[in-house]
Every structure is written in C-alpha cells, then in structure tokens.
Amino acid sequence: MKIGVLISGTGRTLKNLIDLAEQKLLYGRVQCVVAHESDVPGLKYASEAEIPHTWGFRNVFPFLESHSVDLVVLAGWLKFLEIPPKWTNRVMNIHPSLIPSFCGKGMYGHYVHEAVIASGVKVSGCTVHFVDNEYDHGPIILQRPVTVHDEDTSDVLAARVFEEEKYAYPQAINMYAKGQLEVINRRVKFKYCATQPLD
C-alpha cells in the first residue's frame, strides 16, 4: 500500500512510519510527503529517506494522486483539509486525546494536554480516526488510553500519549491495508482483529 503523509511539525510520526516500513512492520510504504510550509522541520526525514515531497496546501490531492497514493495519513498536519468525495474514508488522522473530549478547532499539540491537565480528568490517550470535513469528527478507528498523574506537566503527558500513538497509528494503517476496516453509519467495524501489536 502506498501512503501519503501530511506534516506540519517535527515529523516524529513520519519518522516512526518510515522506520516501521523499513523493518517490514508496516503493510505499506511512505510514497510521498506534503508539508504545509517549506520550512517544516519534518521534511528532513523525507529528504534523508529519498521520499518525494513538496509543500503547500492548495494542491495536496493532485500531488498525492500523481504518486498513486492509496491512503493519506495526517501526522501533525495543522491546516484544515477539505476531503474530496473520492477520498472519503481514505484519510486518517491521530489526535492526542480520547475524542470527543478535548478536540475541535484550535485543539492540537500542547493545547490539548494543557486542557486535559487543567480539567482534572484521570484518563487521556489518543484516537485514530478517518477524516471528514469537520475538525476531529470522522469515524473513530482505534483509541488507546493513558493515565493522567497529578504531577504531570503537558510535556510529560504528551510524551506518554505519543508512546501510545506510535502503537495505535501503525496498527490502524495495517488493519486498513488488510481490508479489516468497514465504516457503517459512522461506526468503524473490524472485519477480523489483529492478534499482534503491529500485525
């Protein structure tokens, strides 16, 4: 499966996917990368891996289609992305909370973790979902929880959540690649479940 990755930041999720593909733990490869600006730090990983890449947000899907992408993966992409009908349920995102809590416009990165800590909740986590044309709204694929400790800072909580993201995102991608996901009335059904962490 050919994966297009969209980034706006450091590219740590992109790097994780590249590494997993090299280790044969990802059912696909990163075919191309799009950053929303030319100076996005994560583009260095695309360059180092000799993966075709570009920047900008006006012609994202024509670029992806020119590289025959099967699945689009948002990895910290911060611009609103309008999803063409032909790409419905072919674009994934990961959000650093348990949707529908702490999500929506303006809720990303440390803003999420700061809001979680300020609220006093005891559990947070990450959510992998298909992207539709509303912020953090599409059908939920996987969620993984983490405990919020009294002494947590946003940096500490972010690191704990990211450890779960490294597991959840590849698992969702692999399930998609193997045809295990079916969307029925906004609910993602598992046709049959993976038995290994990244299998």
Phi and psi in degrees as a GROMACS rama.xvg file:
@    title "Ramachandran Plot"
@    xaxis  label "Phi"
@    yaxis  label "Psi"
@TYPE xy
-98.4502  123.474  LYS-2
-111.744  131.691  ILE-3
-103.186  130.763  GLY-4
-113.85  131.619  VAL-5
-110.22  127.689  LEU-6
-131.404  157.837  ILE-7
-136.912  -1.96776  SER-8
-135.829  -133.06  GLY-9
-72.1037  -22.1623  THR-10
83.0874  18.5421  GLY-11
-66.6492  -34.3849  ARG-12
-68.8264  -41.2404  THR-13
-56.9721  -47.1726  LEU-14
-60.8059  -40.5823  LYS-15
-61.3193  -42.7574  ASN-16
-67.7411  -39.9758  LEU-17
-60.9283  -45.716  ILE-18
-63.2082  -43.4449  ASP-19
-64.9557  -38.2206  LEU-20
-63.2877  -40.849  ALA-21
-65.2769  -31.5597  GLU-22
-86.0053  3.96645  GLN-23
63.5765  29.3975  LYS-24
-103.066  -0.803621  LEU-25
-119.156  131.565  LEU-26
-82.2818  64.2857  TYR-27
159.104  -177.237  GLY-28
-140.414  154.88  ARG-29
-76.093  111.337  VAL-30
-86.0038  -35.5611  GLN-31
-161.211  164.714  CYS-32
-134.859  139.945  VAL-33
-125.148  130.156  VAL-34
-109.457  151.914  ALA-35
-78.4997  -18.0392  HIS-36
-139.935  161.229  GLU-37
-71.2393  -22.931  SER-38
-101.579  18.465  ASP-39
-64.4886  122.503  VAL-40
-56.2713  -35.4401  PRO-41
-64.3248  -14.1285  GLY-42
-62.0077  -20.9335  LEU-43
-62.8347  -31.9506  LYS-44
-69.6156  -36.4245  TYR-45
-65.3682  -42.159  ALA-46
-63.3649  -45.8512  SER-47
-62.1937  -34.612  GLU-48
-91.4739  3.87474  ALA-49
55.9197  43.3127  GLU-50
-97.2729  130.449  ILE-51
-55.1445  136.576  PRO-52
-149.858  160.413  HIS-53
-152.139  -179.146  THR-54
-141.934  158.997  TRP-55
119.908  165.789  GLY-56
-133.772  13.4381  PHE-57
-94.6322  -26.8885  ARG-58
-127.437  42.8592  ASN-59
-62.2006  -52.3531  VAL-60
-70.1313  -36.2056  PHE-61
-58.5239  -37.9614  PRO-62
-66.6121  -43.805  PHE-63
-62.1802  -42.7488  LEU-64
-66.009  -33.1837  GLU-65
-65.9868  -18.502  SER-66
-107.484  16.0845  HIS-67
54.8441  41.3315  SER-68
-70.138  137.64  VAL-69
-93.5852  -38.1775  ASP-70
-137.321  135.928  LEU-71
-103.052  133.79  VAL-72
-121.482  117.432  VAL-73
-84.0723  125.174  LEU-74
-126.855  74.4988  ALA-75
84.0716  16.9836  GLY-76
-67.0892  127.41  TRP-77
-106.345  -5.92226  LEU-78
-92.9728  143.916  LYS-79
-63.1661  130.934  PHE-80
-119.843  114.168  LEU-81
-78.3885  125.693  GLU-82
-93.0424  116.457  ILE-83
-63.8991  149.816  PRO-84
-52.0212  -38.2828  PRO-85
-67.176  -15.0733  LYS-86
-101.828  9.34809  TRP-87
-57.7114  130.472  THR-88
60.0231  27.2277  ASN-89
-124.987  11.2325  ARG-90
-128.509  125.073  VAL-91
-112.732  154.051  MET-92
-139.05  157.61  ASN-93
-123.794  133.031  ILE-94
-118.717  138.645  HIS-95
-84.3959  44.759  PRO-96
-157.038  176.446  SER-97
-92.0814  93.7216  LEU-98
-56.1567  136.671  ILE-99
-93.9045  16.8022  PRO-100
-88.1341  142.687  SER-101
55.0434  52.8462  PHE-102
-143.661  177.527  CYS-103
108.331  -178.421  GLY-104
-57.55  131.7  LYS-105
85.0625  -6.66671  GLY-106
-100.376  96.4529  MET-107
-151.102  158.054  TYR-108
52.4894  -133.003  GLY-109
-69.2228  -21.2968  HIS-110
-59.1211  -38.3644  TYR-111
-65.6192  -51.4185  VAL-112
-66.4237  -35.4491  HIS-113
-64.7961  -40.6362  GLU-114
-67.0688  -38.5474  ALA-115
-60.386  -49.3812  VAL-116
-64.4772  -42.5131  ILE-117
-64.0614  -28.904  ALA-118
-76.2394  -23.4815  SER-119
84.0621  8.82971  GLY-120
-65.3398  156.631  VAL-121
-99.8345  -12.4584  LYS-122
-135.862  134.172  VAL-123
-129.915  -153.75  SER-124
154.747  -151.206  GLY-125
-139.231  156.247  CYS-126
-133.303  126.563  THR-127
-98.7208  129.686  VAL-128
-145.378  158.148  HIS-129
-74.4107  148.366  PHE-130
-95.9891  131.477  VAL-131
-118.076  -159.788  ASP-132
-96.1962  27.9199  ASN-133
-130.217  151.558  GLU-134
-63.4963  126.666  TYR-135
50.3573  46.69  ASP-136
-123.028  -21.0728  HIS-137
-67.3092  171.348  GLY-138
-55.7512  133.032  PRO-139
-81.508  130.805  ILE-140
-96.4087  -57.3629  ILE-141
-140.481  149.102  LEU-142
-135.67  141.297  GLN-143
-131.549  125.653  ARG-144
-88.5907  156.72  PRO-145
-135.892  152.253  VAL-146
-78.6694  138.659  THR-147
-99.0709  119.226  VAL-148
-93.2888  153.154  HIS-149
-58.0942  -33.8626  ASP-150
-89.8529  2.26564  GLU-151
-62.9453  139.372  ASP-152
-99.8939  170.737  THR-153
-63.2535  -34.6654  SER-154
-66.6267  -43.0863  ASP-155
-66.1098  -44.6161  VAL-156
-65.6389  -40.3606  LEU-157
-59.4899  -42.0032  ALA-158
-64.3114  -39.8496  ALA-159
-67.4791  -41.5852  ARG-160
-65.8135  -39.5706  VAL-161
-63.9439  -32.7109  PHE-162
-60.292  -35.8757  GLU-163
-75.4918  -33.1931  GLU-164
-61.5583  -38.7726  GLU-165
-62.7792  -24.8751  LYS-166
-89.2739  -47.4232  TYR-167
-68.5159  -42.8921  ALA-168
-65.0366  -50.7164  TYR-169
-60.5208  -35.7358  PRO-170
-63.7863  -43.9826  GLN-171
-63.5062  -41.7434  ALA-172
-62.2224  -44.1468  ILE-173
-65.0003  -39.6632  ASN-174
-64.2808  -39.3095  MET-175
-63.3426  -45.7875  TYR-176
-61.5695  -32.3419  ALA-177
-92.6154  9.54988  LYS-178
70.8794  26.7951  GLY-179
-89.5596  -5.30544  GLN-180
-109.661  134.08  LEU-181
-136.718  127.26  GLU-182
-97.9535  120.958  VAL-183
-130.647  113.661  ILE-184
51.6418  50.0974  ASN-185
69.4314  5.29972  ARG-186
-108.085  132.363  ARG-187
-90.5675  117.545  VAL-188
-98.6909  140.906  LYS-189
-92.6199  118.453  PHE-190
-66.8761  -39.8366  LYS-191
-160.348  148.245  TYR-192
-95.8155  146.664  CYS-193
-67.3371  146.443  ALA-194
-107.916  -13.1577  THR-195
-116.272  154.343  GLN-196
-50.1119  -45.4158  PRO-197
-120.742  22.9727  LEU-198
